[in-house]
Amino acid sequence: MTHSHGIMVLGLATTVLFGCGGSNAPGAATGSPDGSANGAAGQGTCVTGSGVTKLYDFGGTVPTQPLVVGNEVLIATSSSIIAVPLSGGAARTIASAEAPSAATFLKGNVYYQGLQAVPGSDMDAGVPVPSESQLFSVPFAGGTPAVVPGLAHFTPLAADTSTLYLGLGNGVSRWEPPSGSPVSVNLDSNLLIDAFVVYGNYLYFASQDIGAGGLSNGVIARIATNGGSTERLLSGLGHPWELAADADSLYWAEAPPSITGNGHLAKSTLTGSGLTKVADVNAISIATFKGRVYFSTGSEVKMLAAPGGSSTDIATGLNEAGLLTVSGANIVWVEPSQQKLSNTAPAALMTACLP
């Protein structure tokens, strides 16, 4: 089973992947403006036609995790932050950026980590200009990006209705814009975080217990958003690489507990009870909405309505499709979502109607 570094965002249930796991590069997006779970404002009307629709061609740039904000898809590329109409049409540039992380939305503003030339650097032609990472904010409507003072090197991971969650190394901090100091979340120091979900009053983590080692050291844990200590919900799992949440359940993609064999999708309640194998499948990206789980195997995007039941094809014959997100009656993904020497096809933003 192949994993890449990554993040998958599911509206208020926002998954952020650290370390080696998931579907795209660190950084994240966040909740839908309507406050609905997984960015979906109810199972509304699909805004595109039947079949798969290409919304945007990234050319030679590398995209990050998409996030649906209203009727547009917010996404960062190698050189800019853009918004693409979900129903099709020309994209608009929100801001130019150098090597931005995935973008996060909160209260009308977009947050991302990007590079900035070190003040006082020699700008002579032919001499590489040293740069440093900064946290930037820019209005979603567009404008001039501004450096957020005192938060250099932090990466925006997710947000709820008032708080931005920031990553630094393997740690997570809470910060309430527009000012103030970040407050560190008291994570268990033995846990290597692979995926991160904000849902309701908790931060949920898919992680590995580095103290235990081995291939069965996977842990699903949580911590209250207002502080406290880490609560381990499930232990002794294969490595969990993807994580999603809805009103009733947690879902994750789990690697086999050995160097051979296939992975599977698993679920539990939000308190860790009722552990269930959902499907025997190697998923590189997952999303969930209203009790249904959506997943990509790279070549197919599918929907599963019930654990152990048969899956429904949404799209087939795909090229490393990943970075799923669900909004209303549309599912959105990036294809290919992983850049490889053996797969140099330019990435595109794709969508299809939910079944």
C-alpha positions in Angstrom: 0.0 0.0 0.0 1.5 3.3 -1.1 1.1 6.5 1.0 2.0 10.1 0.4 2.2 13.0 2.7 -1.1 14.7 2.9 -4.3 16.3 4.0 -7.9 15.7 3.3 -10.5 18.2 4.2 -14.0 17.4 5.1 -15.7 20.7 5.9 -16.1 21.1 9.7 -14.7 17.6 9.9 -11.3 18.5 8.5 -8.6 16.0 8.2 -5.0 17.1 8.2 -2.3 14.6 7.6 1.2 14.9 9.0 4.3 12.8 8.5 4.0 10.0 6.0 0.4 9.3 5.3 -2.6 10.4 3.4 -3.0 12.2 0.1 -1.2 15.5 -0.3 1.3 17.9 1.3 1.0 19.3 4.8 -1.2 22.3 5.3 -5.0 22.2 5.2 -8.3 23.6 4.5 -11.3 24.0 6.7 -15.1 24.2 7.2 -17.8 25.3 4.9 -19.2 28.8 5.4 -22.6 27.2 6.2 -21.2 25.3 9.1 -22.4 22.0 7.8 -20.5 18.8 8.3 -18.0 17.9 5.6 -18.6 21.0 3.6 -22.0 19.7 2.5 -25.1 21.9 2.8 -27.5 19.0 2.6 -27.9 16.7 -0.4 -28.9 19.5 -2.8 -28.9 19.6 -6.5 -25.8 18.6 -8.4 -24.4 21.7 -10.1 -22.6 19.9 -13.0 -23.9 17.5 -15.7 -23.8 13.7 -15.7 -20.5 11.9 -15.7 -17.1 13.4 -14.7 -16.5 17.2 -15.3 -13.0 18.8 -15.4 -13.2 22.1 -13.6 -9.6 23.3 -13.9 -6.4 22.3 -15.5 -3.4 23.1 -13.2 -0.8 22.8 -16.0 2.7 22.5 -14.5 1.7 23.6 -11.0 1.1 21.2 -8.1 -2.3 21.6 -6.3 -3.1 20.9 -2.7 -6.3 19.8 -0.9 -9.4 21.5 -2.3 -12.1 23.1 -0.1 -15.6 24.1 -1.2 -16.4 27.6 0.0 -19.9 28.6 -1.1 -20.1 28.0 -4.8 -16.4 27.9 -5.4 -13.5 25.5 -4.8 -10.7 27.1 -2.9 -7.3 25.5 -3.7 -3.6 26.4 -3.6 -1.2 25.7 -6.4 2.6 26.1 -6.5 2.3 29.8 -7.1 -1.1 31.1 -6.2 -4.4 30.7 -4.2 -7.3 30.4 -6.6 -11.1 29.9 -6.5 -12.7 27.8 -9.2 -16.5 27.9 -9.8 -18.0 24.6 -8.8 -20.5 24.8 -11.7 -17.6 25.4 -14.2 -16.1 28.6 -15.6 -13.0 30.7 -15.3 -11.0 30.5 -12.1 -10.1 33.7 -10.2 -6.8 34.4 -8.5 -7.2 35.3 -4.8 -3.5 35.9 -4.3 -0.1 35.1 -5.7 2.0 33.0 -3.4 5.3 31.2 -3.3 5.1 27.5 -2.4 1.9 27.8 -0.4 0.5 25.2 1.9 -3.2 24.1 1.4 -5.5 27.0 2.3 -7.7 27.3 5.3 -10.9 29.4 5.4 -12.2 31.3 8.5 -14.6 34.3 8.8 -14.1 35.5 5.2 -10.3 35.2 5.2 -8.0 32.6 3.7 -4.9 31.5 5.6 -1.9 29.7 4.3 1.8 29.2 4.9 4.1 30.5 2.1 7.6 31.7 1.6 8.8 35.4 1.9 12.2 36.9 1.1 14.2 37.4 4.3 14.1 41.2 5.1 17.4 42.9 4.2 18.4 40.1 1.7 20.8 40.9 -1.2 18.5 41.2 -4.2 21.3 41.3 -6.8 20.5 39.5 -10.0 21.8 36.0 -10.2 22.1 35.5 -6.5 19.5 33.3 -4.8 17.4 35.2 -2.4 17.0 33.5 1.0 13.4 33.1 2.1 11.6 32.0 5.2 8.1 30.5 5.8 5.4 32.8 7.1 1.7 32.5 7.9 -0.3 34.7 5.5 -3.9 35.9 5.5 -5.9 37.4 2.6 -9.6 38.1 2.1 -11.4 35.4 0.2 -12.7 38.1 -2.1 -9.0 38.8 -3.1 -6.5 41.4 -2.1 -2.9 41.8 -0.9 -1.7 39.0 1.4 -0.5 40.1 4.9 1.9 38.3 7.1 0.4 37.3 10.4 2.8 38.7 13.0 4.5 36.3 15.4 3.3 33.1 13.7 6.2 32.4 11.3 6.7 28.7 10.4 3.2 27.7 11.5 1.1 25.9 9.0 -2.7 26.3 9.1 -4.3 22.9 9.5 -8.0 23.4 10.1 -10.6 25.7 11.6 -13.9 25.6 13.4 -16.2 28.6 13.8 -13.8 30.7 15.7 -10.4 29.0 16.0 -7.6 28.3 13.6 -5.5 25.1 14.3 -1.9 25.5 13.5 0.8 22.9 13.0 4.5 23.2 13.9 6.5 19.9 13.6 4.4 17.2 15.1 2.5 19.6 17.4 -0.8 21.4 17.1 -1.7 24.8 18.6 -5.0 26.8 18.8 -5.1 30.4 17.7 -8.1 32.8 17.5 -7.6 35.5 14.8 -6.9 38.3 14.5 -4.4 38.5 17.3 -3.1 36.8 20.4 -0.7 34.0 21.0 -1.2 30.4 19.9 -2.0 27.9 22.7 -0.3 24.5 22.4 -2.6 21.4 22.4 -1.4 18.9 25.0 -0.7 15.9 22.7 0.7 12.6 23.9 4.4 12.9 23.1 4.5 9.2 22.0 2.0 9.7 19.2 3.2 10.4 15.7 0.2 12.1 14.1 -0.7 11.0 10.6 -4.2 12.5 10.3 -6.1 15.2 12.2 -9.8 15.9 12.3 -11.7 18.8 14.0 -15.3 17.7 14.7 -17.7 19.1 17.3 -15.8 19.7 20.6 -12.9 17.4 19.8 -9.7 17.1 17.8 -9.4 13.5 16.6 -6.1 11.9 15.6 -5.0 8.9 13.6 -1.5 8.2 14.8 1.3 5.7 15.5 2.6 5.0 19.0 6.4 5.4 18.5 7.0 3.9 21.9 5.3 0.7 21.0 6.8 0.3 17.5 5.9 -2.4 15.1 3.2 -2.5 12.4 0.3 -2.8 14.9 1.0 0.4 16.8 -1.8 2.4 15.3 -3.9 4.6 17.7 -7.1 6.6 17.2 -7.1 9.4 19.9 -8.9 12.6 20.7 -8.5 15.7 22.8 -11.1 18.4 23.7 -10.8 21.6 21.7 -10.8 23.6 24.9 -7.8 21.7 26.3 -7.2 18.7 28.4 -5.2 15.5 28.0 -5.1 13.0 25.1 -7.7 10.2 25.3 -6.8 7.0 23.4 -9.9 5.6 21.9 -8.4 2.6 20.0 -4.9 1.0 20.1 -3.2 -1.9 18.5 -4.3 -1.0 15.0 -2.5 -1.2 11.7 -1.2 2.3 10.7 -4.2 4.5 10.1 -3.4 7.0 7.3 -6.7 8.8 6.5 -9.3 10.0 9.0 -12.9 11.4 8.5 -15.8 12.1 10.9 -19.5 12.7 10.8 -22.2 13.1 13.4 -22.0 9.4 14.5 -18.7 7.8 13.4 -15.0 8.0 12.7 -13.7 6.4 9.5 -10.1 5.7 8.6 -7.9 3.9 6.1 -5.8 1.3 7.9 -2.7 -0.4 6.6 -2.3 -4.2 7.1 -0.5 -5.2 10.4 2.3 -6.9 8.3 4.5 -6.1 5.4 2.2 -8.1 3.1 -1.5 -8.1 2.5 -4.1 -5.4 1.8 -5.4 -2.5 3.9 -9.0 -1.8 4.7 -11.5 0.9 5.7 -12.6 0.8 9.3 -15.0 2.8 11.5 -16.0 3.3 15.1 -18.3 5.6 17.1 -16.9 9.0 18.1 -16.0 7.4 21.5 -14.1 4.5 19.9 -16.7 1.7 20.5 -18.2 -0.5 17.8 -15.0 -1.1 15.8 -16.0 -2.4 12.4 -14.3 -3.3 9.1 -16.1 -1.3 6.5 -14.5 -2.7 3.3 -11.3 -4.5 2.2 -9.8 -1.8 0.0 -6.6 0.2 -0.2 -8.0 3.7 -0.1 -5.7 6.7 -0.8 -8.4 9.3 0.1 -11.7 9.2 2.0 -14.6 11.5 2.8 -17.9 11.0 4.6 -21.3 12.6 4.6 -24.6 11.6 6.1 -23.4 8.1 7.1 -22.0 7.3 3.7 -18.3 7.0 3.1 -16.6 8.0 -0.1 -13.2 6.7 -1.1 -10.7 6.6 -3.9 -8.4 3.7 -4.8 -6.6 5.9 -7.3 -8.3 4.4 -10.3 -11.8 4.6 -8.9 -14.0 6.8 -6.7 -16.7 4.9 -4.9 -19.5 5.3 -2.3 -20.3 2.9 0.4 -23.7 3.2 2.1 -23.3 0.6 4.8 -20.4 -1.4 6.4 -19.8 -4.7 4.6 -22.3 -3.8 1.8 -21.5 -3.3 -1.9 -20.0 -0.1 -3.1 -21.3 2.2 -5.9 -19.1 3.5 -8.6 -19.0 7.2 -9.0 -16.1 7.4 -11.5 -13.7 4.7 -12.9 -10.7 4.6 -15.1 -9.0 7.4 -13.2 -5.3 8.4 -12.8 -4.3 8.5 -9.1 -7.5 10.4 -8.1 -7.3 11.7 -4.5 -7.9 14.7 -2.2 -11.6 14.0 -2.0 -14.1 16.5 -0.6 -17.9 16.4 -0.7 -20.2 19.4 -1.0 -23.9 19.3 -1.4 -24.6 16.8 -4.2 -21.0 17.0 -5.7 -17.8 15.2 -5.0 -14.6 16.9 -5.9 -11.1 15.5 -6.3 -7.6 16.1 -7.8 -6.3 13.8 -10.6 -3.5 12.8 -10.4 -3.2 13.7 -6.7 0.3 12.3 -6.4 3.3 13.5 -8.4 5.6 10.6 -9.3 8.4 10.1 -11.8 6.3 7.4 -13.4 3.2 9.7 -13.6 4.0 13.1 -15.0 0.5 13.9 -16.3 -0.6 17.5 -15.3 -3.1 17.6 -12.5 -6.7 18.7 -12.9 -9.6 19.5 -10.6 -12.5 17.1 -11.2 -16.1 16.7 -10.0 -19.0 14.4 -10.4 -22.6 14.2 -9.0 -23.2 12.0 -6.0 -25.3 8.9 -6.7 
